[in-house]
Amino acid sequence: FRLPTEDEIRDLIKPELRCAYASMTAAEQRLKGN
C-alpha cells in the first residue's frame, strides 16, 4: 500500500472536493504554524 501522489489525488477528486481539500490543508498548515 502506498499513498497516492498529490497529482494523482488531484486527478481523482472532483473540483468541489478539491476546494475542500485545499482549505483543509491550508487550515492544517495554519494550525502547525507553517
Secondary structure as UniProt FT lines:
FT   HELIX           6..12
FT   HELIX           15..32
//
